Amino acid sequence: MDKEIFNFGKYKGIDIDKVIHNDPRYVQWAEENVSFFSLSSEQKETLRKEIKKLDLNRETHLLMRKYGMHVTEAMNFIEYDCPEHF
């Protein structure tokens, strides 16, 4: 199968799968706002997972700042307190 590439915007000419991993928020924006852009079901699932990782990383950093935790402590706290992320 040929690689699908962006044919517009700042990632024009770049493989969509690479952009999903490197800038998932941009792909999410494109999916929601660019009428001619769409993802396959596999790409949508990968994007969903990448967005979930970003959200979890953000939550971890917020907890680290709030409680002065090391990253391992924060991850253990989230894993115990929010098992739906794991």
GILINMO-V710396 format. One record per backbone hydrogen bond with DSSP energy under -0.5 kcal/mol. NH is the residue of the N-H (numbers start at 0). CO is the residue of the C=O. E is the energy in kcal/mol with one decimal. If there is no record, write none. Layout:
NH_CO_E, NH_CO_E
This chain:
5_13_-2.6, 10_7_-0.5, 11_8_-1.7, 12_5_-3.3, 13_10_-2.5, 15_3_-2.6, 18_14_-1.8, 19_15_-2.4, 20_16_-1.5, 21_17_-2.2, 22_18_-3.4, 25_22_-0.8, 26_22_-1.5, 27_23_-2.6, 28_24_-2.5, 29_25_-2.7, 30_26_-2.7, 31_27_-1.8, 32_28_-2.1, 33_29_-2.6, 34_32_-0.7, 36_33_-1.7, 43_39_-2.5, 44_40_-1.9, 45_41_-2.3, 46_42_-2.8, 47_43_-2.5, 48_44_-2.1, 49_45_-2.3, 50_46_-2.6, 51_47_-2.1, 52_48_-2.0, 53_49_-2.1, 54_50_-2.5, 55_51_-2.4, 56_52_-2.8, 57_53_-2.4, 58_54_-2.4, 59_55_-2.5, 60_56_-2.4, 61_57_-2.3, 62_58_-2.2, 63_59_-2.5, 64_60_-2.2, 65_61_-2.6, 66_62_-2.8, 67_63_-1.4, 68_63_-0.9, 73_69_-2.3, 74_70_-2.5, 75_71_-2.4, 76_72_-2.4, 77_73_-2.5, 78_74_-2.8, 79_75_-2.1, 80_76_-3.0, 81_77_-3.6, 84_81_-2.1, 85_82_-1.9
